Amino acid sequence: MSEHLPSPTTTVTTTVRVLYAEVVTVVVTSLLAALASLPLLTVGPAVLAAVEVLTTVVTRRDTGAPPSERERARLFVRSLRRNLRTGLPFSLLILAVSGVTAFYYVVGTSQERGDLLLLSLVGAYGVVGVLALTLRVGSYRARTSPVPAAVDALRMAGGSLTASLSYTVLWLVALATLLFLASVVPLLAPVLVFGVAGVGEVVSFEAVAGDGAAAVTPSTGLES
């Protein structure tokens, strides 16, 4: 059973502890996902693969001990291949929303049009929302057996994100902050964004659909 009211404080605390315990995995996963996203059309599969790898490592799902770093890289490659077809629609959605948002921003800035700048702000929220949805689909595909099809996973993801709206809003704000920081310090983006977002999703999913965010902590080896 998940927490009736997910605790943001517990989520943040657990996320920080997991990031500390799995910093190497976070960096490796982020780099692999960033490289896999270079063709752009593979950004969706890369997000799904990152979530699956981090779910496996952080929760030690289907294994009694954390795999080696080499095995974690292999996990990512295998997951990327499995999610290529499923992740393609999410790639198109992410690229479409991002492209429209960028268009409004560039035109609005060059022509000093406040209406277009406002639309670009709305589009930025859309990018964050699509990313959150893709991450949640990755969680359901990583944790559900048999693995659900894209449409089924999408339906489950939408249900979980709307079940605790106040908690979801905080999660969206956290994702938006992460993307903003990545835009301010772009050199850090390839080594942090996918991994940090993935860990946040693992913990958040546990908070709303599992045994509570704190249940993730024992698998990090940092139990209190």
Disulfide bonds with the S-S distance in Angstrom:
none
